[in-house]
Amino acid sequence: MTKTGSTLSVSGLVSRRDHAVVLDGIDLAFDAGQVTAIVGPNGAGKTTLLRHLAGLDTPSAGQVQLRGQPLASLGSAIRAWSIAYLPQAASAYWPLRARDLVALGRLPHGADLSRPLRTQDVAAIQRALERVDGVGLADRPIDTMSQGERARMMMARALATEAGVFLADEPVASLDPAYALETMGILRAEAARGACVIVVLHDLGLAARFADRIVVLANHKVAADGPPSVALAAGVIDVAYGVTFRHVTIDGISQPVAWERQE
């Protein structure tokens, strides 16, 4: 359900691809200061929803709004500095220094990469590198890095934008457990500074631990929406995923564990 005053919202969103419905009548609102995890089985429309929220795809019906204004009516410059988008498997392979890659995140703020950077841009780049534990990698060419290191630099590029909305599509997919936990901590810190954070995840354990709210997509619709204890409750995700889950509680947080596939 959309609500007045939300940072980002969708109402009556319908998305079709090759005449097939991908999302059907989605109504959601997202607030600043929260981490919302979008979960669901493969093909549920998670990435499609994120692309609509970023203004990259045009809905077949319905509308996306940013702070009460239709996203489609806003200029590309406003969208670029308002919304940071980290796509699925984002990476770079050309021989560009990591620091220069991260600097691309300052373009929406008017940075001119053909000239010496302004003090505020240098500071934002340094903060972003520090947050991903990437200062030691700053002068290395991207094409000499591992997939996980490149993923961290792409995260830093998005962080350097310092946008009010941060969208991330499977940001932990190529990371080892230590950096996956660190990445989720970074997203929590983004919410703590007041950003509206929306992240697509396959790892339900990370979603349960780090998200304030979880939206479950299944069969092109919202199957559940609420705090982790509600959205990931026994029976709810069993139907969405076609899997029987067992739930264990660790430090007071219920963790769903896929146990057996339903016939």
ABEGO torsion letter per residue (X at the ends): XBBBGBABBBBGBBBBBGGBBABBGBBBBBBBGBBBBBBEBBGAGAAAAAAAAAGABBBABEBBBBGGBBAAABBAAAAAAABBBBBBGBBBABBBBAAAAAAAAAAAAGBBAABBBBAAAAAAAAAAAAAAGAAAAAABBAAABBAAAAAAAAAAAAAAAGBABBBBBGAAAABBAAAAAAAAAAAAAAAAAGBBBBBBBABAAAAAAABABBBBBBGGBBABBEBAAAAABBGAAAAAAGBBBBBBBBGGBBBBBBABBBX
